[in-house]
Amino acid sequence: MKNYLEAFIDSFIGTLQWTWRSIIFEVPWYTNYFWGLILISLIVWGLEIAFPWRKNQSIFRKDFWLDAFYMFFNFFIFAIFISGFYRLLEIFFSDVGISKSSLTLLNMGDWPGWLQLTVFFVLLDFVQWFTHILLHRYEFLWRFHSVHHSVKEMGFAAHLRYHWMENILYKPLKILGVMVIGGFEPEQAYIVHFVAIAIGHLNHSNIKITWGPLKYIFNNPVMHLYHHAYTLPKGSKGVNFGISLSLWDYLFRTNYIPEDSGTISLGFPGDEKIPKSFLGQMSFGFKKSNQKTDINPQS
């Protein structure tokens, strides 16, 4: 028990120190997730201001500051608090004989670096796409994911407005996805991280981008806007689930883009029940009064 407690405390303090060192520029720039997030956010926000898709939308759109706070909460504040629990999970798996090598299905040790990164990126994206579908298909999961779909005006920061429980749901599956890959160099993961953040910001931005023929590979703002549409095809449990890649939606026929004006209503029937405050949204889904709700994007 003492070893578990020490591991928990060490992980918590280590993550806290790493975050502080990132803020004061004491970590290499290419692994500085704190300032990297700020830089990517400012660039995409600048593009929104210079080339707005919905020209009547304010620069400081509805819930702009709420979503901006979500970015730092989900990526840093919550990450610090949860880091100890993930470390305990790793130790538990080790104690019961489950290691990365025991789950490896694909060894990339001898592959070129660029190919390792590509496979890592694609595999991770597929895991997230599949998890995203589960968030829409099951009522218990949807209650948490509905916070993300409460966005009424789309902008880059809406990318990271999500309930903290989504960190709990996504992370183990992402870790499992990584564990099936052998020989991957973890120090290269920052490349995938920054690419995914940039694509995610763009997908939620007020910029009209379709990528031309590459739209069948990469997700884009036009496609993702319809994921947040208030009105969806009859009987649908959601559309356009892609995170970074649209490939999976086209392959599994969950793609849907009826038009590209960008003027559609966002949200879902019943979204008025979502609390407006950050603390209210963070507790949403747990309260007994919320557990019987029929909130659902397919209504």
Secondary structure, 3 states (H helix, E strand, C coil): CHHHHHHHHHHHHHHHHHHHHHHCCCCCHHHCHHHHHHHHHHHHHHHHHHCCCCCCCCCCCCCHHHHHHHHHHHHHHHHHHHHHHHHHHHHHHHHCCCCHHHHCCEECCCCCHHHHHHHHHHHHHHHHHHHHHHHHHCHHHHHHHCCHHHCCCCCHHHHHCCCCHHHHHHHHHHHHHHHCEECCCHHHHHHHHHHHHHHHHHHCCCCCCCCHHHHHCECCHHHHHHHCECCCCCCCCCCCCCCCECHHHHHCCCCCCCCCCCCCCECCCCHHHCCCCHHHHHHCCCCHHHHCCCCCCCC
